[in-house]
Amino acid sequence: MNQEKQLVSELVLTFSCPDQPGIVAAVANLFALQGFNIRESSQFEDTHQRRFFMRTVFETLEGPKSLVDVQSAFRAVADRYQMEWRLSDLHRRTRVLIAVSKWGHCLNNLLNKNKRGSLPVEIVGVVSNHQDMRELVEWYGVDYHYMPVSKETKAEQEGQILDLIEAEQVDLLVLARYMQILSVDMTAKLKGRAINIHHSFLPGFKGAKPYHQAYERGVKLIGATAHFVTGDLDEGPIIEQDVERVSHINQPEELVEIGRDIESRVLGRAVRWFAQQRVLLNGNKTVVFSR
């Protein structure tokens, strides 16, 4: 839809800016003058960085409004307080591209939640360097893009993925156990727009067979981490983590299954919160207004 003609009844505003008095009042007054009421609001001050974060949902009291007109009116407040901001239709679905290799537990969870309507996204396709997940993906009625990769063709394959992201107007790339390391160039182009799932708390057991390593060390907790992708491998800003308690009776195969369940739910939460504009970057960290 042409944004200039788009009419909205409910908006979501997210922003961060240097902290100072009057920010909340200025935002509330501006939207009151535009005929909006606050339905939900969350805010946070990073006292160490002296930076203020806010997420607010507005509903119109006077009938649908032009999104562009409201954005234009808000720009004066945003400029005054040096905001990094986004103001959009609350009901616009985030366009998601999923990348996967041979393990489909996280992929299946996302596809299933999307089919049930419990994940507020539009999955525009799945890209993979293997054919293993094609049948599953096509059963859900989603386009499957087979893009094999080798050391010699890595740059070309990443270019194909970036072309697909541009063609499909993708908002978020989800690495659902995609067993390829993205190049520094690609991670830079997707800053704040790519999420990965890691099979432990970070830093943790890295490399091959992490759950077998955990078994050998006799761990009592296993977990997973969803984080933004950066050029530093598995060092991106963390969005969500979770754990489950295990014991000496659990065999490596059981740890794998428990771990896959954790990975699926942690990645699902991270994608949902991103789609609902609940995740704001704060340097090497995130502010997550999860409710």
C-alpha positions in Angstrom: 0.0 0.0 0.0 1.2 3.5 -0.8 2.2 4.9 2.6 0.9 8.4 1.7 -2.6 6.9 1.4 -2.4 4.5 4.3 -4.9 5.2 7.0 -4.4 3.8 10.5 -6.4 3.5 13.7 -3.7 2.1 15.9 0.0 3.0 16.0 3.1 1.7 17.8 5.9 4.2 18.6 9.3 3.1 19.7 12.3 5.3 20.3 15.5 5.9 22.3 17.2 9.2 23.0 19.4 11.0 25.5 17.5 11.2 28.7 16.2 14.6 29.8 13.1 16.1 31.4 9.9 16.5 29.4 10.2 13.6 26.9 7.1 11.7 28.0 5.0 14.8 28.3 6.0 16.0 24.8 5.1 12.7 23.2 1.8 12.4 25.0 0.8 16.0 24.2 1.7 15.6 20.5 -0.5 12.5 20.1 -3.3 14.0 22.2 -3.4 16.9 19.8 -3.5 14.4 16.9 -6.6 12.8 18.4 -4.9 9.6 19.8 -5.2 8.0 23.2 -2.5 5.9 24.9 -3.5 2.3 25.2 -0.2 0.7 26.4 3.2 2.2 27.3 6.5 1.0 28.6 9.6 3.0 29.3 13.1 2.5 30.7 16.1 4.7 31.6 19.6 3.3 31.2 21.1 5.2 34.1 24.7 4.3 33.1 24.3 5.6 29.5 21.8 8.3 30.4 19.6 7.0 27.6 15.8 6.8 27.6 13.7 4.1 25.8 10.0 3.9 25.2 7.4 1.9 23.5 3.8 3.1 23.3 0.6 2.0 21.5 -1.8 4.6 20.5 -5.4 4.3 19.3 -7.3 7.1 17.4 -10.5 8.6 18.9 -11.5 10.4 15.8 -11.4 7.8 13.0 -8.5 6.6 10.9 -5.6 9.0 10.3 -3.0 9.3 7.6 0.2 7.5 8.8 2.4 9.9 6.9 0.7 13.0 8.4 1.2 11.6 11.9 4.8 10.8 11.3 5.4 14.3 9.9 3.8 15.9 13.0 5.9 13.7 15.3 9.2 14.5 13.5 9.4 17.9 15.3 9.4 16.2 18.7 11.8 13.5 17.6 14.3 16.1 16.3 14.0 18.2 19.5 15.0 15.2 21.6 17.5 13.6 19.2 15.4 10.4 18.9 16.1 7.2 17.0 12.5 6.4 16.3 10.0 4.3 14.5 6.2 5.0 14.1 4.1 2.5 12.2 0.8 0.7 11.9 0.4 -1.6 14.8 -1.2 -4.3 12.6 1.4 -4.4 9.9 2.9 -7.9 9.8 6.7 -8.1 9.9 8.0 -9.8 6.7 10.3 -12.7 7.7 12.7 -14.8 5.7 14.0 -18.0 7.5 17.4 -19.6 6.8 17.9 -23.2 7.8 20.3 -26.1 7.2 19.4 -29.7 8.2 17.8 -29.4 11.6 14.1 -28.3 11.4 12.9 -28.0 15.0 13.1 -24.2 15.2 11.8 -23.9 11.6 8.8 -26.1 12.3 8.0 -24.2 15.5 8.0 -20.9 13.6 5.9 -22.3 10.7 3.4 -23.9 13.0 2.9 -20.8 15.1 2.5 -18.7 12.0 -0.1 -21.1 10.6 -2.0 -21.0 13.9 -2.0 -17.3 13.8 0.0 -17.0 17.1 3.0 -15.4 15.5 2.4 -11.9 14.1 4.6 -12.2 11.0 4.4 -13.0 7.3 6.9 -15.7 6.4 7.8 -14.9 2.8 10.1 -17.8 2.3 12.7 -20.2 3.6 16.2 -20.4 2.2 18.5 -23.3 2.8 21.9 -24.7 1.7 20.3 -28.2 1.8 17.2 -29.9 0.4 16.3 -31.6 3.7 13.6 -29.2 4.8 11.8 -28.7 1.4 9.0 -31.1 2.0 8.2 -29.6 5.4 8.3 -26.0 4.2 6.2 -26.7 1.1 3.6 -28.6 3.2 3.0 -25.3 5.0 2.6 -23.5 1.6 5.8 -21.5 1.9 8.3 -20.9 -0.9 11.5 -22.9 -0.5 14.7 -21.4 -2.0 17.6 -23.9 -2.3 20.9 -22.1 -2.4 23.8 -24.4 -2.0 27.1 -22.9 -0.8 30.8 -23.7 -0.7 33.8 -21.8 0.3 34.3 -20.7 -3.3 30.7 -19.6 -3.8 29.9 -18.1 -0.4 30.0 -14.5 -1.6 27.7 -15.3 -4.6 25.2 -17.2 -2.4 25.0 -14.4 0.1 24.4 -12.0 -2.7 21.4 -14.2 -3.8 20.0 -14.1 -0.2 20.4 -10.3 -0.1 18.7 -10.0 -3.5 15.8 -12.1 -2.2 15.6 -10.0 1.0 15.3 -6.8 -1.2 12.9 -8.4 -3.7 10.5 -9.6 -0.9 11.0 -6.4 1.2 12.1 -8.6 4.2 12.2 -6.9 7.6 13.9 -9.8 9.5 16.2 -12.7 8.6 15.9 -15.5 11.1 18.7 -18.0 11.3 16.8 -21.1 12.5 19.9 -23.4 13.0 21.4 -22.2 9.7 24.9 -23.7 10.0 26.7 -21.1 8.0 28.7 -18.1 9.3 27.6 -14.9 7.7 30.3 -12.7 6.3 31.1 -9.4 8.0 29.8 -7.5 4.9 26.4 -9.3 5.1 26.0 -8.8 8.9 26.7 -5.1 8.4 24.0 -4.8 5.8 21.5 -6.7 8.1 22.4 -4.8 11.3 19.4 -5.1 13.7 17.5 -7.2 11.1 18.9 -10.7 11.6 18.4 -13.0 14.6 20.3 -16.2 15.4 19.6 -19.0 17.9 22.5 -20.4 19.8 22.6 -23.7 21.6 23.7 -22.4 25.0 24.1 -19.4 27.2 26.8 -17.3 25.7 29.6 -17.9 26.0 29.2 -21.6 26.4 30.1 -24.9 24.8 31.1 -24.0 21.3 31.9 -26.0 18.3 30.8 -29.6 17.4 28.4 -31.6 19.6 27.7 -29.0 22.4 25.3 -31.2 24.2 27.9 -34.0 24.3 30.4 -31.6 25.8 27.8 -30.6 28.3 27.2 -34.2 29.2 30.9 -34.8 29.7 31.1 -31.9 32.0 28.0 -33.0 34.0 26.1 -29.7 33.6 23.0 -29.2 35.7 21.5 -26.5 33.4 21.3 -26.3 29.7 19.9 -23.4 27.8 19.7 -21.4 24.6 20.2 -17.8 23.5 18.6 -15.7 20.8 20.7 -12.8 19.7 21.1 -10.3 16.9 23.7 -11.3 14.3 26.9 -9.2 14.2 30.3 -9.6 12.6 31.6 -11.0 15.9 30.5 -14.6 15.9 27.8 -15.3 18.6 28.6 -12.0 20.3 25.6 -10.0 19.2 23.1 -8.2 21.5 21.1 -10.8 23.4 17.3 -10.8 23.0 16.1 -13.8 25.0 17.5 -16.8 27.0 16.1 -19.8 28.8 17.2 -22.9 30.6 16.1 -26.2 31.9 17.5 -28.2 34.8 19.0 -31.6 33.9 20.9 -34.2 35.9 23.3 -37.1 35.8 20.5 -39.5 34.5 20.1 -37.6 31.3 22.0 -39.1 28.3 23.4 -37.0 25.5 20.5 -37.8 23.2 18.0 -36.6 25.9 20.0 -33.4 26.3 19.8 -32.8 22.6 16.0 -33.1 22.6 15.6 -30.9 25.7 18.0 -28.4 24.1 16.0 -28.4 20.9 12.8 -27.6 22.8 14.5 -24.7 24.5 15.9 -23.4 21.3 12.5 -23.5 19.6 10.7 -21.5 22.3 13.5 -19.0 22.8 13.7 -18.2 19.1 9.9 -18.0 18.9 9.8 -15.4 21.7 12.6 -13.4 20.1 10.8 -13.3 16.7 7.5 -12.4 18.2 8.9 -9.6 20.3 10.8 -8.2 17.3 7.6 -8.3 15.2 5.7 -6.5 18.0 8.5 -3.9 18.1 9.3 -4.7 21.7 13.1 -5.0 21.1 15.3 -1.9 21.0 19.0 -1.9 20.5 21.1 -0.4 23.3 24.7 -0.6 22.1 25.9 -4.2 22.7 22.7 -4.9 24.6 18.9 -4.8 24.1 16.0 -3.3 25.9 13.1 -5.8 25.6 9.6 -4.6 26.6 8.3 -8.2 26.7 5.2 -7.0 28.7 
